[in-house]
Amino acid sequence: MVEVTLWGSLSAVAGGKAKHDIEAKDIRELFRKLAEQYPGIEPWIDRGIAVAIDGTIYRDTWSKELPPGAEIFLLPRLAGG
């Protein structure tokens, strides 16, 4: 079980709830379980979500294991230039 914080507009698609306890072994499973629970998050996942695990940001590394007790933040990708 890991505690995940949805940052910014991601929490809005989860009914305004920012913190979630999810049973997941890696980022892929985390995304799958979040999409099952909150279908509105799926387009965000498709566009790309950065995952911060204990302060290190991972992008497109869906097989990265989630250590128990880790601090995990999901952040929408920023666009612009």
Biopython code that builds the backbone (N, CA, C, O; Angstrom):
import numpy as np
from Bio.PDB.StructureBuilder import StructureBuilder

atoms = [
    (1, "MET", "N", (0.850, -1.178, 0.000)),
    (1, "MET", "CA", (0.000, 0.000, 0.000)),
    (1, "MET", "C", (0.888, 1.232, 0.000)),
    (1, "MET", "O", (1.822, 1.346, 0.794)),
    (2, "VAL", "N", (0.580, 2.152, -0.906)),
    (2, "VAL", "CA", (1.324, 3.410, -0.958)),
    (2, "VAL", "C", (0.327, 4.566, -0.891)),
    (2, "VAL", "O", (-0.818, 4.439, -1.326)),
    (3, "GLU", "N", (0.773, 5.683, -0.346)),
    (3, "GLU", "CA", (-0.046, 6.886, -0.336)),
    (3, "GLU", "C", (0.379, 7.749, -1.511)),
    (3, "GLU", "O", (1.551, 8.094, -1.660)),
    (4, "VAL", "N", (-0.596, 8.092, -2.340)),
    (4, "VAL", "CA", (-0.342, 8.857, -3.553)),
    (4, "VAL", "C", (-1.039, 10.203, -3.428)),
    (4, "VAL", "O", (-2.205, 10.272, -3.041)),
    (5, "THR", "N", (-0.323, 11.273, -3.757)),
    (5, "THR", "CA", (-0.905, 12.605, -3.779)),
    (5, "THR", "C", (-1.088, 13.033, -5.227)),
    (5, "THR", "O", (-0.132, 13.063, -6.002)),
    (6, "LEU", "N", (-2.325, 13.363, -5.587)),
    (6, "LEU", "CA", (-2.614, 13.890, -6.925)),
    (6, "LEU", "C", (-2.481, 15.398, -6.859)),
    (6, "LEU", "O", (-3.161, 16.053, -6.069)),
    (7, "TRP", "N", (-1.616, 15.944, -7.679)),
    (7, "TRP", "CA", (-1.269, 17.353, -7.628)),
    (7, "TRP", "C", (-2.059, 18.133, -8.668)),
    (7, "TRP", "O", (-2.306, 17.645, -9.771)),
    (8, "GLY", "N", (-2.449, 19.341, -8.309)),
    (8, "GLY", "CA", (-3.087, 20.257, -9.250)),
    (8, "GLY", "C", (-4.413, 19.736, -9.780)),
    (8, "GLY", "O", (-5.248, 19.247, -9.019)),
    (9, "SER", "N", (-4.599, 19.845, -11.092)),
    (9, "SER", "CA", (-5.874, 19.485, -11.707)),
    (9, "SER", "C", (-6.151, 17.983, -11.661)),
    (9, "SER", "O", (-7.280, 17.570, -11.922)),
    (10, "LEU", "N", (-5.164, 17.160, -11.339)),
    (10, "LEU", "CA", (-5.412, 15.722, -11.222)),
    (10, "LEU", "C", (-6.361, 15.417, -10.068)),
    (10, "LEU", "O", (-7.173, 14.497, -10.163)),
    (11, "SER", "N", (-6.268, 16.172, -8.991)),
    (11, "SER", "CA", (-7.169, 15.914, -7.863)),
    (11, "SER", "C", (-8.617, 16.234, -8.233)),
    (11, "SER", "O", (-9.539, 15.626, -7.691)),
    (12, "ALA", "N", (-8.825, 17.182, -9.150)),
    (12, "ALA", "CA", (-10.186, 17.532, -9.568)),
    (12, "ALA", "C", (-10.883, 16.363, -10.250)),
    (12, "ALA", "O", (-12.086, 16.177, -10.069)),
    (13, "VAL", "N", (-10.150, 15.570, -11.031)),
    (13, "VAL", "CA", (-10.770, 14.430, -11.713)),
    (13, "VAL", "C", (-10.995, 13.261, -10.756)),
    (13, "VAL", "O", (-11.642, 12.277, -11.115)),
    (14, "ALA", "N", (-10.463, 13.368, -9.547)),
    (14, "ALA", "CA", (-10.673, 12.347, -8.525)),
    (14, "ALA", "C", (-11.630, 12.876, -7.458)),
    (14, "ALA", "O", (-11.529, 12.520, -6.284)),
    (15, "GLY", "N", (-12.557, 13.729, -7.884)),
    (15, "GLY", "CA", (-13.564, 14.245, -6.964)),
    (15, "GLY", "C", (-13.034, 15.235, -5.955)),
    (15, "GLY", "O", (-13.643, 15.438, -4.904)),
    (16, "GLY", "N", (-11.902, 15.859, -6.259)),
    (16, "GLY", "CA", (-11.327, 16.852, -5.357)),
    (16, "GLY", "C", (-10.472, 16.269, -4.252)),
    (16, "GLY", "O", (-9.929, 17.002, -3.425)),
    (17, "LYS", "N", (-10.352, 14.952, -4.235)),
    (17, "LYS", "CA", (-9.545, 14.286, -3.201)),
    (17, "LYS", "C", (-8.096, 14.198, -3.673)),
    (17, "LYS", "O", (-7.826, 13.661, -4.747)),
    (18, "ALA", "N", (-7.173, 14.717, -2.886)),
    (18, "ALA", "CA", (-5.772, 14.750, -3.288)),
    (18, "ALA", "C", (-4.998, 13.500, -2.860)),
    (18, "ALA", "O", (-4.133, 13.032, -3.601)),
    (19, "LYS", "N", (-5.294, 12.956, -1.686)),
    (19, "LYS", "CA", (-4.524, 11.815, -1.163)),
    (19, "LYS", "C", (-5.315, 10.521, -1.303)),
    (19, "LYS", "O", (-6.506, 10.462, -1.000)),
    (20, "HIS", "N", (-4.617, 9.483, -1.771)),
    (20, "HIS", "CA", (-5.233, 8.183, -2.018)),
    (20, "HIS", "C", (-4.288, 7.075, -1.552)),
    (20, "HIS", "O", (-3.083, 7.133, -1.799)),
    (21, "ASP", "N", (-4.839, 6.074, -0.879)),
    (21, "ASP", "CA", (-4.082, 4.879, -0.525)),
    (21, "ASP", "C", (-4.388, 3.820, -1.570)),
    (21, "ASP", "O", (-5.542, 3.434, -1.756)),
    (22, "ILE", "N", (-3.341, 3.351, -2.255)),
    (22, "ILE", "CA", (-3.510, 2.412, -3.363)),
    (22, "ILE", "C", (-2.555, 1.236, -3.163)),
    (22, "ILE", "O", (-1.399, 1.416, -2.781)),
    (23, "GLU", "N", (-3.050, 0.055, -3.423)),
    (23, "GLU", "CA", (-2.215, -1.148, -3.400)),
    (23, "GLU", "C", (-1.693, -1.362, -4.818)),
    (23, "GLU", "O", (-2.438, -1.784, -5.702)),
    (24, "ALA", "N", (-0.411, -1.070, -5.031)),
    (24, "ALA", "CA", (0.194, -1.208, -6.359)),
    (24, "ALA", "C", (1.682, -1.482, -6.201)),
    (24, "ALA", "O", (2.340, -0.935, -5.316)),
    (25, "LYS", "N", (2.207, -2.351, -7.085)),
    (25, "LYS", "CA", (3.629, -2.699, -6.990)),
    (25, "LYS", "C", (4.504, -1.829, -7.884)),
    (25, "LYS", "O", (5.696, -1.671, -7.625)),
    (26, "ASP", "N", (3.909, -1.259, -8.947)),
    (26, "ASP", "CA", (4.691, -0.405, -9.845)),
    (26, "ASP", "C", (3.793, 0.694, -10.418)),
    (26, "ASP", "O", (2.587, 0.716, -10.173)),
    (27, "ILE", "N", (4.398, 1.600, -11.180)),
    (27, "ILE", "CA", (3.662, 2.742, -11.725)),
    (27, "ILE", "C", (2.547, 2.280, -12.657)),
    (27, "ILE", "O", (1.459, 2.856, -12.633)),
    (28, "ARG", "N", (2.782, 1.270, -13.466)),
    (28, "ARG", "CA", (1.758, 0.758, -14.392)),
    (28, "ARG", "C", (0.500, 0.322, -13.628)),
    (28, "ARG", "O", (-0.617, 0.679, -14.001)),
    (29, "GLU", "N", (0.697, -0.449, -12.564)),
    (29, "GLU", "CA", (-0.440, -0.918, -11.773)),
    (29, "GLU", "C", (-1.130, 0.247, -11.062)),
    (29, "GLU", "O", (-2.355, 0.263, -10.943)),
    (30, "LEU", "N", (-0.356, 1.210, -10.595)),
    (30, "LEU", "CA", (-0.908, 2.397, -9.964)),
    (30, "LEU", "C", (-1.827, 3.140, -10.931)),
    (30, "LEU", "O", (-2.953, 3.489, -10.577)),
    (31, "PHE", "N", (-1.345, 3.383, -12.159)),
    (31, "PHE", "CA", (-2.156, 4.076, -13.166)),
    (31, "PHE", "C", (-3.422, 3.280, -13.490)),
    (31, "PHE", "O", (-4.502, 3.854, -13.626)),
    (32, "ARG", "N", (-3.286, 1.954, -13.613)),
    (32, "ARG", "CA", (-4.437, 1.118, -13.949)),
    (32, "ARG", "C", (-5.508, 1.209, -12.855)),
    (32, "ARG", "O", (-6.695, 1.350, -13.149)),
    (33, "LYS", "N", (-5.081, 1.127, -11.609)),
    (33, "LYS", "CA", (-6.040, 1.167, -10.504)),
    (33, "LYS", "C", (-6.686, 2.542, -10.369)),
    (33, "LYS", "O", (-7.876, 2.643, -10.071)),
    (34, "LEU", "N", (-5.915, 3.589, -10.583)),
    (34, "LEU", "CA", (-6.492, 4.928, -10.545)),
    (34, "LEU", "C", (-7.520, 5.113, -11.667)),
    (34, "LEU", "O", (-8.580, 5.700, -11.447)),
    (35, "ALA", "N", (-7.208, 4.613, -12.870)),
    (35, "ALA", "CA", (-8.127, 4.740, -14.010)),
    (35, "ALA", "C", (-9.407, 3.932, -13.777)),
    (35, "ALA", "O", (-10.482, 4.343, -14.215)),
    (36, "GLU", "N", (-9.304, 2.792, -13.096)),
    (36, "GLU", "CA", (-10.495, 2.004, -12.770)),
    (36, "GLU", "C", (-11.393, 2.769, -11.798)),
    (36, "GLU", "O", (-12.616, 2.774, -11.933)),
    (37, "GLN", "N", (-10.768, 3.407, -10.829)),
    (37, "GLN", "CA", (-11.523, 4.115, -9.800)),
    (37, "GLN", "C", (-12.009, 5.487, -10.280)),
    (37, "GLN", "O", (-13.097, 5.927, -9.908)),
    (38, "TYR", "N", (-11.205, 6.155, -11.100)),
    (38, "TYR", "CA", (-11.520, 7.495, -11.589)),
    (38, "TYR", "C", (-11.294, 7.546, -13.098)),
    (38, "TYR", "O", (-10.219, 7.953, -13.538)),
    (39, "PRO", "N", (-12.287, 7.139, -13.907)),
    (39, "PRO", "CA", (-12.105, 7.088, -15.367)),
    (39, "PRO", "C", (-11.672, 8.424, -15.986)),
    (39, "PRO", "O", (-11.046, 8.432, -17.046)),
    (40, "GLY", "N", (-11.992, 9.535, -15.350)),
    (40, "GLY", "CA", (-11.607, 10.843, -15.869)),
    (40, "GLY", "C", (-10.113, 11.096, -15.865)),
    (40, "GLY", "O", (-9.642, 12.038, -16.502)),
    (41, "ILE", "N", (-9.363, 10.266, -15.154)),
    (41, "ILE", "CA", (-7.907, 10.463, -15.092)),
    (41, "ILE", "C", (-7.206, 9.846, -16.298)),
    (41, "ILE", "O", (-6.055, 10.174, -16.584)),
    (42, "GLU", "N", (-7.906, 8.944, -17.012)),
    (42, "GLU", "CA", (-7.277, 8.232, -18.125)),
    (42, "GLU", "C", (-6.722, 9.153, -19.226)),
    (42, "GLU", "O", (-5.613, 8.914, -19.703)),
    (43, "PRO", "N", (-7.463, 10.205, -19.648)),
    (43, "PRO", "CA", (-6.870, 11.109, -20.648)),
    (43, "PRO", "C", (-5.592, 11.785, -20.154)),
    (43, "PRO", "O", (-4.686, 12.056, -20.942)),
    (44, "TRP", "N", (-5.521, 12.056, -18.855)),
    (44, "TRP", "CA", (-4.303, 12.647, -18.287)),
    (44, "TRP", "C", (-3.145, 11.658, -18.361)),
    (44, "TRP", "O", (-2.013, 12.035, -18.666)),
    (45, "ILE", "N", (-3.438, 10.396, -18.079)),
    (45, "ILE", "CA", (-2.399, 9.364, -18.162)),
    (45, "ILE", "C", (-1.908, 9.241, -19.600)),
    (45, "ILE", "O", (-0.707, 9.118, -19.844)),
    (46, "ASP", "N", (-2.850, 9.276, -20.560)),
    (46, "ASP", "CA", (-2.483, 9.180, -21.976)),
    (46, "ASP", "C", (-1.600, 10.349, -22.417)),
    (46, "ASP", "O", (-0.693, 10.168, -23.230)),
    (47, "ARG", "N", (-1.861, 11.548, -21.881)),
    (47, "ARG", "CA", (-1.048, 12.725, -22.236)),
    (47, "ARG", "C", (0.307, 12.708, -21.548)),
    (47, "ARG", "O", (1.272, 13.307, -22.021)),
    (48, "GLY", "N", (0.358, 12.014, -20.428)),
    (48, "GLY", "CA", (1.624, 11.910, -19.703)),
    (48, "GLY", "C", (1.539, 12.535, -18.328)),
    (48, "GLY", "O", (1.193, 13.707, -18.177)),
    (49, "ILE", "N", (1.858, 11.737, -17.333)),
    (49, "ILE", "CA", (1.893, 12.190, -15.950)),
    (49, "ILE", "C", (3.289, 11.918, -15.415)),
    (49, "ILE", "O", (3.833, 10.828, -15.591)),
    (50, "ALA", "N", (3.858, 12.916, -14.764)),
    (50, "ALA", "CA", (5.149, 12.717, -14.102)),
    (50, "ALA", "C", (4.883, 12.134, -12.721)),
    (50, "ALA", "O", (3.955, 12.549, -12.027)),
    (51, "VAL", "N", (5.700, 11.175, -12.335)),
    (51, "VAL", "CA", (5.565, 10.515, -11.040)),
    (51, "VAL", "C", (6.807, 10.840, -10.215)),
    (51, "VAL", "O", (7.930, 10.538, -10.620)),
    (52, "ALA", "N", (6.597, 11.448, -9.076)),
    (52, "ALA", "CA", (7.709, 11.736, -8.164)),
    (52, "ALA", "C", (7.668, 10.717, -7.030)),
    (52, "ALA", "O", (6.681, 10.618, -6.301)),
    (53, "ILE", "N", (8.752, 9.965, -6.897)),
    (53, "ILE", "CA", (8.879, 8.973, -5.833)),
    (53, "ILE", "C", (10.039, 9.406, -4.945)),
    (53, "ILE", "O", (11.197, 9.410, -5.362)),
    (54, "ASP", "N", (9.704, 9.767, -3.718)),
    (54, "ASP", "CA", (10.709, 10.259, -2.762)),
    (54, "ASP", "C", (11.565, 11.369, -3.368)),
    (54, "ASP", "O", (12.780, 11.404, -3.171)),
    (55, "GLY", "N", (10.919, 12.279, -4.110)),
    (55, "GLY", "CA", (11.599, 13.454, -4.648)),
    (55, "GLY", "C", (12.260, 13.272, -5.997)),
    (55, "GLY", "O", (12.748, 14.250, -6.565)),
    (56, "THR", "N", (12.299, 12.064, -6.535)),
    (56, "THR", "CA", (12.874, 11.819, -7.863)),
    (56, "THR", "C", (11.737, 11.667, -8.860)),
    (56, "THR", "O", (10.813, 10.883, -8.645)),
    (57, "ILE", "N", (11.808, 12.426, -9.961)),
    (57, "ILE", "CA", (10.731, 12.406, -10.960)),
    (57, "ILE", "C", (11.018, 11.361, -12.031)),
    (57, "ILE", "O", (12.115, 11.288, -12.585)),
    (58, "TYR", "N", (9.996, 10.557, -12.304)),
    (58, "TYR", "CA", (10.071, 9.516, -13.339)),
    (58, "TYR", "C", (9.025, 9.825, -14.399)),
    (58, "TYR", "O", (7.876, 10.133, -14.083)),
    (59, "ARG", "N", (9.435, 9.740, -15.657)),
    (59, "ARG", "CA", (8.522, 9.940, -16.780)),
    (59, "ARG", "C", (8.623, 8.729, -17.685)),
    (59, "ARG", "O", (9.720, 8.287, -18.029)),
    (60, "ASP", "N", (7.479, 8.198, -18.067)),
    (60, "ASP", "CA", (7.434, 7.074, -19.002)),
    (60, "ASP", "C", (8.232, 5.866, -18.500)),
    (60, "ASP", "O", (8.785, 5.114, -19.303)),
    (61, "THR", "N", (8.294, 5.680, -17.193)),
    (61, "THR", "CA", (8.991, 4.543, -16.596)),
    (61, "THR", "C", (7.965, 3.727, -15.834)),
    (61, "THR", "O", (8.020, 3.642, -14.607)),
    (62, "TRP", "N", (7.035, 3.131, -16.549)),
    (62, "TRP", "CA", (5.879, 2.491, -15.940)),
    (62, "TRP", "C", (6.239, 1.239, -15.154)),
    (62, "TRP", "O", (5.434, 0.791, -14.338)),
    (63, "SER", "N", (7.398, 0.666, -15.362)),
    (63, "SER", "CA", (7.774, -0.546, -14.637)),
    (63, "SER", "C", (8.505, -0.226, -13.323)),
    (63, "SER", "O", (8.882, -1.142, -12.592)),
    (64, "LYS", "N", (8.705, 1.045, -13.020)),
    (64, "LYS", "CA", (9.394, 1.438, -11.790)),
    (64, "LYS", "C", (8.602, 0.963, -10.574)),
    (64, "LYS", "O", (7.419, 1.273, -10.430)),
    (65, "GLU", "N", (9.272, 0.207, -9.704)),
    (65, "GLU", "CA", (8.621, -0.310, -8.503)),
    (65, "GLU", "C", (8.344, 0.811, -7.516)),
    (65, "GLU", "O", (9.091, 1.786, -7.428)),
    (66, "LEU", "N", (7.257, 0.650, -6.778)),
    (66, "LEU", "CA", (6.868, 1.613, -5.755)),
    (66, "LEU", "C", (7.258, 1.044, -4.393)),
    (66, "LEU", "O", (6.627, 0.103, -3.913)),
    (67, "PRO", "N", (8.294, 1.606, -3.766)),
    (67, "PRO", "CA", (8.713, 1.081, -2.469)),
    (67, "PRO", "C", (7.660, 1.361, -1.395)),
    (67, "PRO", "O", (7.057, 2.434, -1.391)),
    (68, "PRO", "N", (7.434, 0.415, -0.488)),
    (68, "PRO", "CA", (6.466, 0.645, 0.596)),
    (68, "PRO", "C", (6.859, 1.878, 1.406)),
    (68, "PRO", "O", (8.030, 2.086, 1.722)),
    (69, "GLY", "N", (5.862, 2.682, 1.730)),
    (69, "GLY", "CA", (6.109, 3.862, 2.543)),
    (69, "GLY", "C", (6.697, 5.041, 1.786)),
    (69, "GLY", "O", (7.027, 6.061, 2.391)),
    (70, "ALA", "N", (6.832, 4.916, 0.475)),
    (70, "ALA", "CA", (7.416, 6.005, -0.318)),
    (70, "ALA", "C", (6.450, 7.185, -0.397)),
    (70, "ALA", "O", (5.234, 7.017, -0.308)),
    (71, "GLU", "N", (7.010, 8.372, -0.564)),
    (71, "GLU", "CA", (6.218, 9.572, -0.807)),
    (71, "GLU", "C", (6.034, 9.688, -2.317)),
    (71, "GLU", "O", (7.005, 9.865, -3.052)),
    (72, "ILE", "N", (4.783, 9.587, -2.783)),
    (72, "ILE", "CA", (4.515, 9.558, -4.222)),
    (72, "ILE", "C", (3.572, 10.700, -4.595)),
    (72, "ILE", "O", (2.499, 10.857, -4.012)),
    (73, "PHE", "N", (3.993, 11.483, -5.570)),
    (73, "PHE", "CA", (3.176, 12.572, -6.100)),
    (73, "PHE", "C", (2.992, 12.340, -7.598)),
    (73, "PHE", "O", (3.944, 11.993, -8.296)),
    (74, "LEU", "N", (1.771, 12.530, -8.087)),
    (74, "LEU", "CA", (1.504, 12.499, -9.524)),
    (74, "LEU", "C", (1.240, 13.926, -9.965)),
    (74, "LEU", "O", (0.416, 14.633, -9.384)),
    (75, "LEU", "N", (1.966, 14.342, -11.017)),
    (75, "LEU", "CA", (1.872, 15.715, -11.499)),
    (75, "LEU", "C", (1.528, 15.715, -12.986)),
    (75, "LEU", "O", (2.138, 14.971, -13.754)),
    (76, "PRO", "N", (0.562, 16.537, -13.409)),
    (76, "PRO", "CA", (0.275, 16.623, -14.835)),
    (76, "PRO", "C", (1.478, 17.220, -15.549)),
    (76, "PRO", "O", (2.179, 18.076, -15.009)),
    (77, "ARG", "N", (1.703, 16.757, -16.762)),
    (77, "ARG", "CA", (2.803, 17.326, -17.558)),
    (77, "ARG", "C", (2.488, 18.760, -17.908)),
    (77, "ARG", "O", (1.350, 19.097, -18.235)),
    (78, "LEU", "N", (3.488, 19.592, -17.839)),
    (78, "LEU", "CA", (3.322, 20.994, -18.201)),
    (78, "LEU", "C", (3.545, 21.143, -19.703)),
    (78, "LEU", "O", (4.448, 20.536, -20.278)),
    (79, "ALA", "N", (2.710, 21.957, -20.316)),
    (79, "ALA", "CA", (2.855, 22.222, -21.741)),
    (79, "ALA", "C", (3.186, 23.695, -21.921)),
    (79, "ALA", "O", (2.914, 24.523, -21.052)),
    (80, "GLY", "N", (3.760, 23.990, -23.032)),
    (80, "GLY", "CA", (4.090, 25.378, -23.313)),
    (80, "GLY", "C", (5.491, 25.492, -23.886)),
    (80, "GLY", "O", (6.158, 24.493, -24.154)),
    (81, "GLY", "N", (5.907, 26.697, -24.063)),
    (81, "GLY", "CA", (7.221, 26.810, -24.651)),
    (81, "GLY", "C", (7.817, 28.142, -24.518)),
    (81, "GLY", "O", (8.936, 28.367, -24.979)),
]
sb = StructureBuilder()
sb.init_structure("model")
sb.init_model(0)
sb.init_chain("A")
sb.init_seg("    ")
for serial, (resi, resn, name, xyz) in enumerate(atoms, 1):
    if name == "N":
        sb.init_residue(resn, " ", resi, " ")
    sb.init_atom(name, np.array(xyz, "f"), 0.0, 1.0, " ", f" {name:<3s}", serial, name[0])
structure = sb.get_structure()
